[in-house]
């Protein structure tokens, strides 16, 4: 299993001549062929981790409220 904040190099079989990178933080993964973009995204996720955690908490509350209000459940 790949740990958080670890940038992984890989080759996309559809584009074998292009080096790709990916990183997963908190269940969100970014794929790109631009290493600098990945590093900036990782830095942003770390610096604003409290903000992203609060967004995730509020999203979970909204989803819970929606599911409680659904009249026709499967």
C-alpha positions in Angstrom: 0.0 0.0 0.0 1.2 3.5 -0.9 1.5 5.9 2.1 0.1 9.4 2.0 2.3 12.1 0.6 4.4 9.7 -1.4 4.7 10.6 -5.1 4.8 7.6 -7.3 6.2 7.4 -10.8 4.4 5.1 -13.3 3.9 4.5 -17.0 0.4 4.7 -18.5 0.1 1.8 -20.9 -1.9 4.0 -23.4 1.0 6.5 -23.4 4.2 4.5 -22.9 6.5 7.4 -23.8 5.2 9.7 -21.1 6.2 9.6 -17.5 3.3 10.0 -15.1 3.1 10.8 -11.4 0.4 10.3 -8.8 0.0 11.0 -5.1 -2.9 10.1 -2.7 -3.7 12.2 0.4 -6.7 11.5 2.5 -8.4 9.4 -0.1 -7.9 12.0 -2.9 -5.5 11.1 -5.7 -4.0 13.4 -8.3 -2.5 12.0 -11.5 -0.4 14.2 -13.8 2.6 14.2 -16.1 3.8 17.4 -14.5 5.9 16.7 -11.4 5.8 20.3 -10.2 2.0 20.3 -10.3 2.0 17.2 -8.1 4.4 18.8 -5.6 2.4 22.0 -5.4 -0.8 19.9 -4.9 0.8 18.0 -2.0 2.1 21.2 -0.4 -1.4 22.8 -0.7 -3.0 19.7 0.9 -0.6 19.8 3.8 -0.8 23.5 4.4 -4.6 23.6 4.2 -5.3 20.2 5.8 -7.6 21.7 8.5 -9.7 23.4 5.8 -10.0 20.2 3.7 -10.9 18.2 6.8 -13.7 20.7 7.7 -15.0 20.5 4.1 -15.1 16.7 4.3 -16.9 16.9 7.6 -19.5 19.3 6.3 -20.0 17.2 3.2 -20.6 14.1 5.3 -23.2 16.0 7.3 -25.0 17.2 4.2 -25.0 13.7 2.7 -26.4 12.3 6.0 -29.1 15.0 6.1 -30.0 14.2 2.5 -30.3 10.5 3.1 -32.4 11.0 6.1 -34.8 13.1 4.0 -35.1 10.7 1.1 -38.7 9.4 1.1 -38.2 6.5 -1.3 -35.2 4.4 -0.3 -34.2 1.2 -2.1 
